[in-house]
Amino acid sequence: MQYQDIKTEVSENILTITLNRPERMNAFTLRMKDELIHALEAADSNDEVRAIIVTGAGKVFCAGMEMEPEDGGNLFGYDDAEGMDPPLELIRDSGGELSMAIYNCRKPVIGAINGAAVGVGITMTLPMDIRLVAENSKIGFVFTQRGITPEACSSWFLPRVVGRQKALEWVLSGDIFMAEEGVEAGLFHSAHDKGEVLDVARCMARKLIAKSSPVAVALARHMLWRNPELDHPMQAHVVESKMIYWSHTFWDGRDGFTAFLEKRAPRFETSLADVPKQFDFWLEPPLE
């Protein structure tokens, strides 16, 4: 796929995806959504990529949805939908499609939020594992002030990230707040000088992948996102019992313990292609 609204670079096993519409403050387009999903899915099946960073070109991260689509169509892509209850396939929330792609990715995803992030510009980051932000950046879940409702699965992710009370305050008011308030609430890991955010993200990415098994990281990431939503700890016990057996017997754990006892670096040679993408205890519900 030829990228137009993003650019990508792989270095030190880290894929950096840059939202690349600085003249429009990296406003989100349907093309950008398609390109981001394509880049994420390609990285997910590429063993060279161990971690992913998403950042923005220019002064801001993302100013939200592009309000003036180049093709002149509906800015949400609903041109073919009619009536109150069209087929869901015609009204897929584009931010939600991206959020699900991030959620399903098996590589750690870090948001290097280098400036203002508003609307889908902030909701798209919620499924990311770690969010770093530039100091004094303006952040806003502004939907109610535009007469619309939250998207990008943010009604699921945001209360889990910052708690329901803070999520309600931010979403119902639609007010802009500063990055430092987001750090205090747990929305962001930390705030940094604008010129340092991407460098800090790269350091964080290197830390996550330096000594760890790619397969173990992928499985642990999914366990920490999915297991807290199970109804009972016994269900998590079942998942963990199977995962530790499989990882130790068939995947990178085969050499991990041996290497520790032999006081040498482990040889993590299992490809993610050899590990199932879907497990029966985490079945995704149908779109209906």
Buried (B, 14 or more C-beta within 10 A) or exposed (E): EEBEBBBBEBEEBBBBBBBBBEEBBBBBBBBBBBBBBBBBEEBBEBEEBBBBBBBBBBEBBBBBBBEEBEEEEEBBBEEEBEEEEEEEEEEBBBBBBBBBBBBBBBBBBBBBBBBBBBBBBBBBBBBBBBBBBBBEBBBBBBBBEEEEEBBBBBEBBBBEBBEEEBBEBBBEBBBBBBBBEBBEBEBBBBBBEBEBBBEBBBEBBBEBBEEBBBBBBBBBBBBEBBBEEBEEEEEBEBBEEEBEEBBEEEBBBBBBEEBEEEEEEBEBEBEBEEBEEEBEBBEEEEEE
